[in-house]
Amino acid sequence: MRLLHTSDWHLGRAFHRVNMLDAQAEFIDRLVATVRERGVDAVVVSGDVYDRAVPPLAAVELFDDALHRLAALGVPTVMISGNHDSARRLGVGAGLIGRAGIHLRTEPAACGTPVVLADAHGDVAFYGLPYLEPALVKDEFGVEKASHEAVLAAAMDRVRADLATRAPGTRSVVLAHAFVAGGEPSDSERDITVGGVAAVSAVVFDGVDYAALGHLHGSQTVTERVRYSGSPLPYSFSEAAHRKSMWLVDLGAEGFLAAERVDCPVPRPLARIRGRLEDLLADPELERHEQAWVEATLTDPARPAEPMARLTDRFPHTLSLVFDPERAPEDAGVSYARRLAGRSDQQIAEDFVAHVRGARPDAHERAVLQAAFDAVRADQSVREVAR
């Protein structure tokens, strides 16, 4: 049996201020084409279908179009809810939709009830473990501690218990939306830490032939049989080095055989550039980034005038501007109190402006600061007289 493993579509999400709906539609086109051209027998989508609980109408329409196109191909799809989805909303009509071969698994209580598909070698049981918020599902799974490890382990116990009742040789696939130890996060995943702990051990998935994971946005292999597909599109500049893809997974008579990466369309490359503004504008090595989405970190000691306007003259798709001015290191052995000793409020304020901006205030700014301090002192004097 050949599976196509994907996750974290985040339909409706923008990249900074860029609407990604067209790029998401292009990804759906690639997904459907891969199913048709590569002989895919089942599609698994491991959560975060939408970017938020109440998605915009255009995102819902794209999701609806994807389901109709997959159903028309006659290829079963198994899908779970992620931490960005509203499980109840995503699961509406699941029974009816299931008759079309689109199997939505959004109820934690049903994690031990698989979708069973068959090939020439027998049955393959697909178990959908939607995102399990520990505080909300601990009673359902009878665990004392509301932790990701505890509830996911209890859910997998149900999976293994059901699998033990099935015919010998039944292969198994688990869909889960979680942070598994060994995975590399990025800046665009929502934090799911509980009690300071977010990650669970990969050994939780022992006993199944393949674990199709969602949540982390980088495609990665935790173990040979435990993998993240990653998001099909970038949603932060921390993903600049990611190769966005899906996993094409083959199961043989004995279980897992092989996995191959299928690239997703790239709407525009990402680039992170760093340096002084004049250097960035003049460096010929940066020509390759002129049509990329750019995050620029400026290291000028003083903030230059109109930096975004000047950057976009060369890099018209600059989306993020960060300031990290070069400064001489401070003496760590000098306490904060000693640095302030003998300095007036005006001097301290001017130093703060210089520290934040990289340049000292000019004459007009110093006058504004002085007027503010004079006003505060006058107000304090009035209050003291009123007492």
VEXDREN-2710 file (C-alpha; in Angstrom, 1 decimal):
% VEXDREN-2710
k/r/px/py/pz
1/MET/0.0/0.0/0.0
2/ARG/1.3/3.4/-0.9
3/LEU/0.5/6.4/1.4
4/LEU/0.9/10.1/0.9
5/HIS/1.6/11.7/4.3
6/THR/1.1/15.5/4.7
7/SER/0.1/17.8/7.5
8/ASP/-0.1/21.4/8.8
9/TRP/-1.8/23.0/5.8
10/HIS/-2.8/26.0/7.9
11/LEU/-5.4/27.1/5.4
12/GLY/-6.2/30.7/5.8
13/ARG/-2.8/31.7/7.2
14/ALA/-0.8/34.6/5.9
15/PHE/3.0/34.8/5.7
16/HIS/3.7/38.1/7.4
17/ARG/1.3/40.4/5.4
18/VAL/1.2/38.2/2.3
19/ASN/-2.0/36.3/1.6
20/MET/-1.1/32.6/1.0
21/LEU/-4.4/31.3/-0.3
22/ASP/-3.2/31.1/-4.0
23/ALA/0.0/29.3/-2.8
24/GLN/-2.2/26.9/-0.7
25/ALA/-4.4/26.2/-3.7
26/GLU/-1.3/25.4/-5.8
27/PHE/-0.2/23.0/-3.1
28/ILE/-3.6/21.3/-3.2
29/ASP/-3.1/21.0/-7.0
30/ARG/0.2/19.3/-6.4
31/LEU/-1.3/17.0/-3.8
32/VAL/-4.1/15.8/-6.1
33/ALA/-1.6/15.4/-9.0
34/THR/0.7/13.3/-6.9
35/VAL/-2.2/11.1/-5.8
36/ARG/-3.2/10.5/-9.4
37/GLU/0.3/10.1/-10.9
38/ARG/2.1/8.2/-8.3
39/GLY/-0.4/5.4/-7.6
40/VAL/-1.3/6.6/-4.1
41/ASP/-3.7/4.3/-2.2
42/ALA/-4.5/6.5/0.8
43/VAL/-3.8/10.1/1.9
44/VAL/-3.1/10.9/5.6
45/VAL/-3.3/14.5/6.9
46/SER/-1.9/14.8/10.4
47/GLY/-3.7/17.9/11.7
48/ASP/-3.7/21.7/11.5
49/VAL/-5.9/21.7/8.4
50/TYR/-6.9/25.2/9.2
51/ASP/-4.9/28.0/10.9
52/ARG/-7.5/28.9/13.4
53/ALA/-10.7/27.5/15.0
54/VAL/-13.0/29.7/12.9
55/PRO/-11.3/29.9/9.5
56/PRO/-12.1/32.5/6.8
57/LEU/-14.7/31.5/4.2
58/ALA/-12.1/31.3/1.4
59/ALA/-10.1/28.7/3.4
60/VAL/-13.2/26.6/4.0
61/GLU/-14.0/26.7/0.3
62/LEU/-10.4/25.5/-0.6
63/PHE/-10.7/22.7/2.0
64/ASP/-14.1/21.7/0.4
65/ASP/-12.5/21.7/-3.0
66/ALA/-9.7/19.5/-1.9
67/LEU/-12.1/16.9/-0.3
68/HIS/-14.2/16.8/-3.5
69/ARG/-11.2/16.3/-5.7
70/LEU/-9.7/13.5/-3.5
71/ALA/-13.1/11.8/-3.3
72/ALA/-13.5/11.9/-7.0
73/LEU/-10.2/10.0/-7.4
74/GLY/-11.6/7.3/-5.2
75/VAL/-8.6/7.4/-2.9
76/PRO/-9.4/7.2/0.8
77/THR/-8.2/10.1/3.0
78/VAL/-7.7/9.9/6.8
79/MET/-7.5/13.2/8.5
80/ILE/-7.1/14.4/12.2
81/SER/-7.6/17.7/13.9
82/GLY/-4.5/19.6/15.2
83/ASN/-4.1/22.2/17.9
84/HIS/-5.0/25.0/15.5
85/ASP/-8.2/23.4/14.4
86/SER/-11.6/23.4/16.2
87/ALA/-12.1/19.6/16.5
88/ARG/-15.8/20.0/16.8
89/ARG/-16.2/22.2/13.7
90/LEU/-13.8/20.1/11.6
91/GLY/-15.6/16.9/12.6
92/VAL/-19.1/18.1/11.6
93/GLY/-20.6/15.6/9.2
94/ALA/-17.8/13.1/9.6
95/GLY/-20.2/10.2/9.4
96/LEU/-21.6/11.3/6.1
97/ILE/-18.3/12.4/4.6
98/GLY/-16.8/9.1/5.6
99/ARG/-19.2/7.4/3.0
100/ALA/-17.3/9.3/0.3
101/GLY/-14.0/7.9/1.6
102/ILE/-12.9/11.0/3.6
103/HIS/-12.4/9.9/7.2
104/LEU/-12.2/12.7/9.8
105/ARG/-10.9/11.7/13.2
106/THR/-11.4/14.5/15.7
107/GLU/-12.8/12.7/18.8
108/PRO/-10.2/11.5/21.4
109/ALA/-12.5/8.8/22.6
110/ALA/-12.4/7.2/19.1
111/CYS/-8.6/6.9/18.9
112/GLY/-8.8/3.1/19.3
113/THR/-11.3/2.7/16.4
114/PRO/-9.4/2.5/13.1
115/VAL/-10.2/3.1/9.5
116/VAL/-9.5/-0.3/7.9
117/LEU/-8.3/-0.4/4.3
118/ALA/-7.0/-3.4/2.4
119/ASP/-4.5/-4.2/-0.3
120/ALA/-3.1/-7.5/-1.8
121/HIS/-1.4/-8.3/1.5
122/GLY/-4.4/-7.8/3.8
123/ASP/-5.7/-5.1/6.1
124/VAL/-4.1/-1.9/7.1
125/ALA/-5.6/-0.2/10.2
126/PHE/-5.3/3.6/10.3
127/TYR/-5.7/5.1/13.9
128/GLY/-6.3/8.8/14.1
129/LEU/-5.1/10.5/17.3
130/PRO/-6.2/14.1/17.1
131/TYR/-4.4/16.7/19.1
132/LEU/-4.8/15.7/22.8
133/GLU/-4.9/18.7/25.1
134/PRO/-3.8/17.1/28.4
135/ALA/-6.1/19.1/30.7
136/LEU/-9.1/18.3/28.6
137/VAL/-8.6/14.6/27.9
138/LYS/-6.9/13.3/31.1
139/ASP/-10.2/12.0/32.5
140/GLU/-11.1/10.3/29.2
141/PHE/-7.9/8.4/29.3
142/GLY/-7.8/7.8/33.0
143/VAL/-4.4/9.3/33.7
144/GLU/-3.5/11.1/36.9
145/LYS/-1.0/13.6/35.5
146/ALA/-2.2/16.0/32.8
147/SER/0.9/15.7/30.5
148/HIS/1.4/15.1/26.8
149/GLU/3.4/12.0/27.5
150/ALA/0.7/10.5/29.7
151/VAL/-2.3/11.1/27.5
152/LEU/-0.5/10.1/24.3
153/ALA/0.8/6.9/25.9
154/ALA/-2.8/6.1/27.1
155/ALA/-4.1/6.7/23.6
156/MET/-1.5/4.4/22.1
157/ASP/-2.4/1.7/24.7
158/ARG/-5.9/1.7/23.1
159/VAL/-4.4/1.5/19.7
160/ARG/-2.3/-1.5/20.6
161/ALA/-5.2/-3.2/22.4
162/ASP/-7.4/-2.9/19.3
163/LEU/-4.6/-4.1/17.0
164/ALA/-4.1/-7.2/19.2
165/THR/-7.7/-8.2/18.4
166/ARG/-7.2/-8.1/14.7
167/ALA/-6.0/-10.8/12.3
168/PRO/-2.3/-11.7/12.4
169/GLY/-0.4/-9.7/9.8
170/THR/-2.6/-6.6/10.1
171/ARG/-0.4/-3.6/9.5
172/SER/-1.0/-0.3/11.3
173/VAL/-0.6/3.4/10.7
174/VAL/-1.0/6.1/13.4
175/LEU/-1.7/9.7/12.7
176/ALA/-0.8/12.0/15.6
177/HIS/-0.4/15.7/16.2
178/ALA/2.3/16.2/18.8
179/PHE/5.8/17.4/19.6
180/VAL/8.0/14.2/19.6
181/ALA/11.5/14.4/21.1
182/GLY/14.1/14.5/18.4
183/GLY/12.0/16.8/16.2
184/GLU/13.3/20.3/15.3
185/PRO/10.8/23.1/15.9
186/SER/10.6/26.4/14.1
187/ASP/9.2/29.8/15.1
188/SER/5.8/29.3/13.4
189/GLU/4.4/26.5/15.6
190/ARG/2.1/27.4/18.5
191/ASP/3.6/26.5/21.8
192/ILE/1.9/23.4/23.4
193/THR/4.0/23.2/26.5
194/VAL/2.3/21.9/29.6
195/GLY/4.1/22.2/32.9
196/GLY/7.3/23.2/31.1
197/VAL/7.3/20.0/29.0
198/ALA/6.1/19.8/25.4
199/ALA/8.0/16.8/23.9
200/VAL/7.1/13.1/24.2
201/SER/9.3/10.2/23.5
202/ALA/9.2/8.4/20.1
203/VAL/9.0/5.1/21.9
204/VAL/5.3/5.9/22.6
205/PHE/4.7/4.7/19.0
206/ASP/6.4/1.3/19.4
207/GLY/4.3/-1.5/17.9
208/VAL/2.9/0.3/14.8
209/ASP/4.3/0.1/11.3
210/TYR/4.3/3.9/10.6
211/ALA/3.6/7.0/12.7
212/ALA/2.5/10.0/10.5
213/LEU/3.2/13.0/12.6
214/GLY/2.0/16.6/12.4
215/HIS/2.7/19.8/14.3
216/LEU/6.4/20.6/13.5
217/HIS/6.8/22.5/10.3
218/GLY/10.0/21.0/9.1
219/SER/10.0/17.6/7.2
220/GLN/12.1/15.3/9.3
221/THR/12.7/11.7/10.3
222/VAL/12.6/11.0/14.0
223/THR/13.1/7.3/13.4
224/GLU/12.7/5.3/10.2
225/ARG/9.0/4.7/11.0
226/VAL/8.2/7.9/12.9
227/ARG/8.3/11.0/10.6
228/TYR/7.0/14.6/10.3
229/SER/5.9/15.6/6.8
230/GLY/6.2/19.3/7.8
231/SER/4.0/22.1/6.5
232/PRO/3.7/22.4/2.7
233/LEU/4.5/26.1/2.8
234/PRO/6.7/28.3/5.0
235/TYR/5.0/30.4/7.7
236/SER/8.1/32.0/9.3
237/PHE/11.6/33.1/8.3
238/SER/13.0/30.4/10.6
239/GLU/11.9/28.0/7.8
240/ALA/14.2/29.6/5.2
241/ALA/16.3/26.4/5.0
242/HIS/13.4/24.0/4.9
243/ARG/12.7/21.8/1.9
244/LYS/8.9/21.7/1.9
245/SER/7.6/18.2/0.9
246/MET/5.3/15.3/1.6
247/TRP/6.2/11.7/2.4
248/LEU/5.4/9.0/-0.1
249/VAL/5.4/5.9/2.1
250/ASP/5.3/2.3/0.9
251/LEU/4.0/-0.5/3.1
252/GLY/4.8/-4.1/2.2
253/ALA/3.5/-7.4/3.5
254/GLU/5.7/-7.1/6.6
255/GLY/5.1/-3.4/7.2
256/PHE/7.2/-0.3/6.4
257/LEU/9.3/-0.6/3.3
258/ALA/10.5/2.9/2.2
259/ALA/9.7/6.6/2.2
260/GLU/10.3/9.2/-0.5
261/ARG/10.0/12.9/-0.3
262/VAL/7.8/14.6/-2.9
263/ASP/8.5/18.4/-3.2
264/CYS/5.8/21.0/-2.7
265/PRO/5.5/24.0/-5.0
266/VAL/7.7/27.0/-3.9
267/PRO/5.7/30.3/-4.3
268/ARG/8.8/32.4/-3.6
269/PRO/12.1/31.5/-1.9
270/LEU/13.0/32.9/1.6
271/ALA/16.2/34.8/2.4
272/ARG/17.6/36.1/5.7
273/ILE/20.2/38.8/5.1
274/ARG/22.3/40.6/7.7
275/GLY/24.7/43.5/7.7
276/ARG/24.9/47.3/7.5
277/LEU/22.3/48.9/5.2
278/GLU/24.8/50.3/2.7
279/ASP/26.6/46.9/2.5
280/LEU/23.3/45.1/1.8
281/LEU/22.4/47.5/-0.9
282/ALA/25.8/47.1/-2.7
283/ASP/26.8/43.5/-2.2
284/PRO/26.7/41.7/-5.6
285/GLU/26.5/38.3/-3.8
286/LEU/22.9/39.2/-2.7
287/GLU/21.6/39.5/-6.2
288/ARG/20.2/36.0/-6.0
289/HIS/17.8/37.2/-3.2
290/GLU/16.3/40.1/-5.1
291/GLN/13.1/38.2/-5.9
292/ALA/12.9/36.4/-2.6
293/TRP/10.8/37.1/0.4
294/VAL/13.4/38.8/2.6
295/GLU/14.0/39.3/6.3
296/ALA/16.8/41.9/6.7
297/THR/18.7/42.4/10.0
298/LEU/20.5/45.8/10.0
299/THR/23.6/46.0/12.2
300/ASP/24.3/49.8/11.7
301/PRO/25.4/51.3/15.0
302/ALA/22.8/54.1/14.3
303/ARG/19.5/53.5/12.7
304/PRO/19.7/54.7/9.1
305/ALA/17.0/56.9/7.5
306/GLU/14.1/55.2/5.7
307/PRO/15.7/51.7/5.8
308/MET/12.6/49.8/4.5
309/ALA/12.1/52.1/1.5
310/ARG/15.7/51.8/0.6
311/LEU/15.8/48.0/1.0
312/THR/12.7/47.5/-1.1
313/ASP/14.3/49.4/-4.0
314/ARG/16.6/46.5/-4.3
315/PHE/14.6/43.7/-2.6
316/PRO/11.0/44.5/-3.5
317/HIS/9.6/41.6/-1.4
318/THR/11.2/42.6/1.9
319/LEU/8.7/41.6/4.6
320/SER/10.6/41.9/7.9
321/LEU/13.1/44.4/9.2
322/VAL/15.1/43.7/12.3
323/PHE/17.5/46.0/14.1
324/ASP/20.6/44.6/15.8
325/PRO/23.1/47.4/16.0
326/GLU/26.8/46.7/16.5
327/ARG/27.9/47.9/19.9
328/ALA/31.0/47.7/22.1
329/PRO/30.5/45.0/24.8
330/GLU/29.6/46.4/28.2
331/ASP/31.8/45.6/31.2
332/ALA/29.9/42.8/32.9
333/GLY/31.8/43.5/36.2
334/VAL/30.2/47.0/36.5
335/SER/26.9/46.9/38.3
336/TYR/23.8/48.7/37.1
337/ALA/23.9/51.0/40.2
338/ARG/27.5/51.9/39.5
339/ARG/26.8/52.8/35.9
340/LEU/24.0/55.2/37.1
341/ALA/26.0/56.7/40.0
342/GLY/26.3/60.5/39.7
343/ARG/24.2/60.8/36.5
344/SER/21.2/63.0/36.2
345/ASP/17.8/61.8/35.0
346/GLN/18.4/63.6/31.7
347/GLN/21.7/61.8/31.1
348/ILE/20.2/58.4/32.0
349/ALA/17.3/59.0/29.5
350/GLU/19.7/60.1/26.8
351/ASP/21.8/57.0/27.4
352/PHE/18.7/54.8/27.1
353/VAL/17.8/56.4/23.8
354/ALA/21.3/55.8/22.5
355/HIS/21.2/52.1/23.7
356/VAL/17.9/51.4/22.0
357/ARG/18.5/53.4/18.8
358/GLY/22.2/53.2/18.4
359/ALA/22.5/57.1/18.2
360/ARG/22.3/59.7/20.8
361/PRO/19.4/62.2/20.8
362/ASP/19.8/65.4/18.8
363/ALA/19.3/68.9/20.2
364/HIS/15.6/68.9/19.6
365/GLU/15.1/65.5/21.2
366/ARG/17.2/66.5/24.2
367/ALA/15.0/69.6/24.6
368/VAL/11.8/67.4/24.5
369/LEU/13.3/65.1/27.2
370/GLN/14.2/68.1/29.3
371/ALA/10.7/69.5/29.0
372/ALA/9.2/66.2/30.1
373/PHE/11.4/66.0/33.2
374/ASP/10.6/69.7/34.0
375/ALA/6.9/68.9/33.8
376/VAL/7.2/65.9/36.1
377/ARG/9.1/67.9/38.6
378/ALA/6.6/70.7/38.5
379/ASP/3.7/68.3/39.0
380/GLN/5.5/66.7/42.0
381/SER/6.0/70.2/43.5
382/VAL/2.3/71.0/43.2
383/ARG/1.4/67.7/44.9
384/GLU/3.7/68.4/47.8
385/VAL/2.3/71.9/48.3
386/ALA/-1.2/70.4/48.2
387/ARG/-0.4/68.1/51.1
END
